[in-house]
Amino acid sequence: MKLLLKAVTIASAIVATPVLAQTWTLDPEGSHLAYGSIKKDTVGEVNSFTGLSGQVGPDGKADIEIDLSSVETNIDIRNERMVEYVFRKAGSASLTAQFDMADVTALSVGETTIVDVEAMLSLAGTDAAFDAEMFVARLSETSVMVSTNDMVFISTEDAGVDAGVEKLMELADLPGITRTVPITARLIFNLDEKKAQAEPAATAVTAAVAIEGDVKAGKKVFRKCSACHKLDENRHTVGPSLHRIIGATAGQADGFKFSEPLKGSGIVWTTDTLTAFLADPKGTVPGNKMQFRGLKKEADIVNVIAYLQAEAQG
């Protein structure tokens, strides 16, 4: 759980840039918080929380709430025991943090960074401070992804849940449950749409910037894409048409059924965002349906984007 709060803190850094000094809201559908446990020394299990909410304010303060009743262990009776004995019917855990935004304010769309953060977890009257290394990716002008860069561990003693773990062992007749818990988090924060529309957008300027590349070489690279994508307007096949893709919003083309992660990403296709996506489609938009694993050569990416730009202008 501590992981979540760290992630939130970092997102606050990006939010507080001069262009993006707004309140950012956690996207519960795109976010994921999980923890692992090992019992009997050899049986490993992964559990998660489905009820996440919160925001990061313009001042960089993060306030996140975890609905403890949303814990999912895949066994109903164990869910109930976790709520009653481990979480002591607390209802929710709160995560708060204040972050120095200097390390991430320079992020452009498509860029990433790694940041060390400090934060506080409050659970059933116990406060625990944690440090974590987080990976931050600017998905678009209105969307930020924050995830754990390395595995983070929290002890049941620090979280104040030792007695509850002992009770679980007693009820399930277990010889042992690990007291150090690995935690991972992927958090998506979105800028309020109305506020985003009110802010002057730098996106159009970015989209208009031409990328230097070899158009002829890019046409050859595009052959890898042409099995699923066409450049004719509204000609969708396995994938959507890429007609005038530069400057378009991801997941919004009429007549094609996009994945929910792509539709909700808020990404505008600029040279920067296309570069990031073409290099690592799954990493840039986790859960999207595209099966292509990405272009490995930087030159291929530059050239194919140059080709897409040339086709749009031609």
N, C-alpha and C positions, 0 to 999 in steps of 0.2 A: 504493500500500500504506500510505503514511503516513496516508491518510485513515481507513482502518479503525481505526487505533489511536486517532485523535482521537475518533472516534465512540464507541468503547468507553469512553473516559475520561468523556465526558459522562454516559453512562448510569450510570456509577458515582455521579454526583452524586445522581441521583434515588433510586438504591438506598439511599443512606445517610440518608434522612430518618428521623426517629424511628419512624414507623410501619413503615418498610420496611427496617430495618437487617438485611438478609439477604444471602446470596450469590445473584447473578443469573447465569443461564447463557445464553450465546449460542445462539440458535435458528438452526442452519445452513440449514434449509429456507426460513425466512422472510428470511434475510439475503442480501445480494448485494454483491460487491466487483468493480469493473471498472476497466480502464484503457484508454487509447487510444494509438495510435501512427500516425505518418504516414511513409510511405516514398515515394521518388521525388517528394517535394514535394507531391503531389496525391492519393495513395492513402491514405485513412483507414481504420483498422480498430479494432474494439472487441474486447478480450479480457477474460477474467475468471478468477477462482479459485472453484472449487466446494467446496474443502475448508477450512472455517473452524470454529474451535472456541475456547472460552475462557470466561472468567467475570469478573465484577466483584464484589469482596469487600465486606464490610460497612465496611471502612476506606476504601473509595473507590479501591482499587488495581485497575487493569484489567490482565489478562494474556490476550492473544489470540494464537493460533497460526494461521498460514496454511500449509497444506500446499502447497508449491511444485510438487509433482508433479501437483497438480490444475489447473494452468494450462490454460485452454481457449482456443486460438487458431483453432479450427475446421480446423486442418491438423495431422495426426498428426506428421509429420516436424518441423514447426515447434515443436510442443509438446516433443518430445524435445530439440531444439536449445536451447530456452529453459532447460530443466532442466540440460542439460549445460554450456552455455557462459555463459549469462547468470546463472543461479542457482548455477552451479558445483557442482551436485549437493548443495546444502546441505540439502535435505530440507524444511526449514521456515524461515519467517521469524517472529520474535517481535515483538509489539507490546506495550509496557508504558506505563502512564501513571498519574499521581496527580493527582486533580482537586479543586479547591476547590468544595464542593457548595453554597455559599451562594446561587448564582444560580438554582438549580433546585429546592431543597428545598420551595419553596412550591407546586410544580405540583400541581394537582388532576387527576383523571381527565378527559380531554378537552382539557386545556390544553396549550399549547406554549410554547417559548421558544427563543432563539438564544444560544449560548454559545461563547466563544472558549476553546480548549483548547491544551495543550502535551503532546507525547508523544514517544516514542522508537521508531524502527524499527531492528531488528537483523537484518542479512542477511549471511550468509557472512563474519562477522567485521567487518563495517562497521556502525557505529552512526550514525544520522542523526536529529537532533532536528527537529521540525516544529511549525508552528502551523496551526490551521484553525478556521474558523467552522462550527459544527454546529447543525442544527435538531433539537430534542428534542421528542417528543410522548409524553405519558403516555396510553397506550391503555386501560389498566385498572389496577386495584390490583396486578396481577401481570404486567404487560407494558409495556415501554417501547420506543419506536422512536427510533433516532438515525440521522440521515442528513446528508450534506454539504449545507450551505446554499448555498454557492457552489462553483464548480469549484476544485479544488485541484491544484497542479502540483508535481511532484518532478523533479529533474534526475537523469539517469543517473549523473552524477559523484558527487552526494551519496549516492546509493544504492550506489555502488561497483560498478556494472555496466557501465562504459564499455567495458572490454575485451571483454566478452561481446557487446555491441552491434556492435562492430567485427567480431567473428567472424561474426555473423549476416550482416552486409553482405557479407563475403567469400564465405561459402558460397552466398548467394542472388544474388551478383553485383549488388548494389544500390548505386547512387551515394550514397545517404544514408538515414538513419533519424533522425527527430527525437530530440534529446537532452533534451527537456523533455516529461514525460508527464502528461496530465490523468487524474485519478483521481476516481471517485465511489463512494460507499458507502451502503448502507441496511442497518442492523443492528437486529435484534430481540432483546431480552433478556427472558427470562421468569424469574419467581421460582419456585423449586422448589415443586411443588404441595403436597407434604406440609407444608413449612414454612409455606406460605401458609395452609393449613387450620388450622395451629396458632396463627397470629397473629389477634388480634381484628380482624374486618373492619369497616371503616367503610362498606362498600358498602351494607349494608341501610339505614343511616341516610340516606345520600345518595339512595338510591332512593325513600325515603319522603317526601323533601322535595317539596312541591307547587310547581309552577311557575305563576306568575301569567300568565294569558293569556286570550284570548277563545275560549271553547269553540265558540261558534256559528261564528266566523270560521275556527277550526281545522277544523271539519267540512267547510267548503268547500275548504280547502287539501288535506284528505285525499282529495278527489276525484282529485287527481293521483297518489295512491298506490293508489287502489282498483282500478285495472286489474290490478295484480299482487298486492295484499295485501288480505286480509279480516280482520275483527275477530272472527269466530266461532272458537271453540276448535277447533284441529286442522284448520281449513279452509284447506289449502294450495292455491295455484293456481300461477301463474308464480313467485311469491315465497311465503315462509312466512306463516302466520297471525301477526297482530300482537296476538292476544288476550293481554291482561295483559303486554305487552312490558316495561313498567317493572319493573325488578328481575330480569328474566330474563337468562340467560347467552347471549351471541351464539353462533349456530351449533349450538344444542343441542336445538331443538324436535324431538320425535319425528315421524317420517313425512315429513320433508323432507330432500332431499340438498343440503347446504350446500357452498360452496367450501371448500377446505382452508385458505386464508388466514383466512376468517371463523371456522371451527371452531377454529383454533389461536390466535386473537387473544387469548383470555382476557378479552374485554371483557364487563362486566356493564352492561346497558342502564339507565343512570341519566339524569336530565335533562341532565347534563353530557356524557355520552358520546353520547347521542342528538343533542344540539345539534351536536357536532363532526361526527358521521357524516352528519346530514342536510345540513349545509353543504357537505361534501366527502367523499362516500362513498369514492371511489378514493384520496384522499389519506390518509384515516383508516385504511382497511384496504386497502393495495395488493394488487391481484390478486383482489379479490372480484368476483362475477359480476353484481352489480346494475348495470344499464345506466343508471339514472336519474342525472343529473349533479349533483343536489343542489338545495336551495332557496336562492335568492339573497337573499331578504329575511329579515332577522332576525325581524321580526314574524310571518312565516309559520311559522317554525320554532317560536317560542314558542307560537303558537296551536295548531299541530297537536299538539304535545306535551301541551298542556292538554287537548285533545280526547281523546287517547289515555288520559290519566289519568282523565278523566271517564267514559269508556266502561268502563274497568277497574273503576271503583267502582260503576257503574250496574248 
